[in-house]
């Protein structure tokens, strides 16, 4: 009987030791978090970056539409007003409207020249002298930078939007 009691106590002691070893998980969750955290943060920052691109794209679309409307109406309708309207209408998150990567192209159907307003200093009214029912097309291009923390800088992505209106005068 004594042997059985000793053997039972020994098995129970080994079982308690195994139970304690398995229950001793100090720091395991910290290690698991350290493994998952970089992937989780890259995913979160990627979602945020996509939201910023989407907001910039919407702002450029709005700016192109407003600039095309400005080009289609008679007063003033010149290049400076078109560029100003494109910049004013393109207010968005992290969108630098004074950057060289912000470009506005103006074209009128039936009028020679691919970009009638290469700069905002060009003194020209694009719809002036255009054929009847001609359309003015304003295209805005912007090179947005893609930088996701922990993943690196992926360079620039060109966002392009255009707005079209029929010239209201010629």
SVG drawing of the C-alpha trace seen along z (x, -y; Angstrom):
<svg xmlns="http://www.w3.org/2000/svg" viewBox="-23 -89 34 91">
<polyline fill="none" stroke="black" stroke-width="0.4" points="0.0,0.0 2.9,-2.3 4.3,-1.8 1.0,-2.8 0.7,-5.9 4.3,-6.9 3.8,-6.1 0.5,-8.1 2.2,-11.1 5.1,-10.9 2.7,-10.8 0.7,-13.6 3.8,-15.7 5.0,-15.2 1.5,-16.0 1.5,-19.3 5.0,-20.1 3.7,-19.6 0.6,-21.6 2.7,-24.5 5.1,-24.3 2.1,-24.4 0.4,-27.2 3.6,-29.3 3.0,-31.4 4.6,-34.7 5.5,-36.8 3.9,-34.5 1.3,-37.1 4.0,-39.7 6.0,-37.5 2.8,-36.8 2.0,-40.5 5.6,-41.3 5.2,-38.8 1.8,-40.1 2.3,-43.8 4.3,-44.8 1.8,-43.1 -1.1,-44.6 0.3,-48.1 1.2,-47.9 -2.4,-46.8 -3.8,-49.7 -1.5,-52.3 -2.3,-50.9 -6.0,-51.4 -5.3,-55.0 -3.1,-55.6 -5.9,-54.3 -8.3,-56.7 -6.0,-59.6 -5.6,-58.6 -9.4,-58.3 -9.9,-61.8 -7.2,-63.3 -8.9,-61.7 -12.3,-63.1 -10.7,-66.6 -9.0,-66.5 -12.3,-65.4 -14.0,-68.4 -11.2,-70.8 -11.3,-69.6 -15.0,-70.1 -14.9,-73.6 -12.0,-74.6 -13.8,-73.3 -16.9,-75.3 -14.7,-78.4 -13.2,-77.9 -16.6,-77.5 -18.1,-80.8 -17.3,-84.1 -16.0,-86.1 -13.1,-85.9 -12.4,-82.4 -8.7,-83.0 -5.9,-80.7 -5.2,-82.4 -8.8,-82.0 -8.9,-78.4 -5.7,-77.5 -7.0,-79.3 -10.3,-77.5 -8.5,-74.2 -6.3,-74.8 -9.3,-76.2 -11.5,-73.2 -8.8,-70.6 -8.6,-71.1 -7.9,-67.7 -6.0,-65.7 -2.2,-66.1 -2.6,-67.5 0.0,-70.1 -1.7,-72.3 1.5,-74.5 3.7,-71.5 5.2,-71.0 3.5,-67.6 0.1,-69.5 -0.6,-70.1 -3.6,-71.5 -4.1,-70.8 -6.8,-72.7 -8.0,-71.6 -10.9,-72.8 -12.5,-70.6 -11.7,-72.0 -9.0,-74.4 -5.4,-73.6 -3.0,-72.9 -3.0,-70.1 -2.6,-72.4 -4.0,-75.9 -3.0,-76.9 0.5,-75.5 0.8,-77.8 -1.4,-80.1 0.5,-83.1 -0.7,-82.3 -2.9,-85.1 -5.5,-83.3 -9.2,-82.5 -9.5,-78.9 -13.1,-79.0 -12.5,-82.2 -12.7,-81.5 -13.9,-77.9 -16.4,-76.3 -20.1,-76.2 -20.9,-73.6 -17.3,-72.9 -16.3,-71.2 -13.6,-72.4 -11.8,-69.7 -9.7,-70.4 -7.4,-67.6 -5.7,-67.7 -2.7,-65.5 -1.1,-65.1 1.7,-62.8 0.8,-61.5 3.4,-59.8 2.7,-56.3 4.6,-55.8 3.5,-53.1 5.4,-53.0 7.3,-49.7 6.9,-48.9 8.8,-51.8 8.3,-54.5 6.8,-53.2 7.3,-56.4 4.6,-58.4 1.3,-57.4 -0.2,-59.7 -3.8,-60.6 -5.6,-62.1 -9.1,-63.5 -10.9,-65.5 -13.9,-67.8 -15.8,-68.6 -18.2,-71.5 -19.6,-72.9 -18.2,-76.4 -20.9,-78.9 -19.3,-81.5 -16.9,-81.4"/>
</svg>
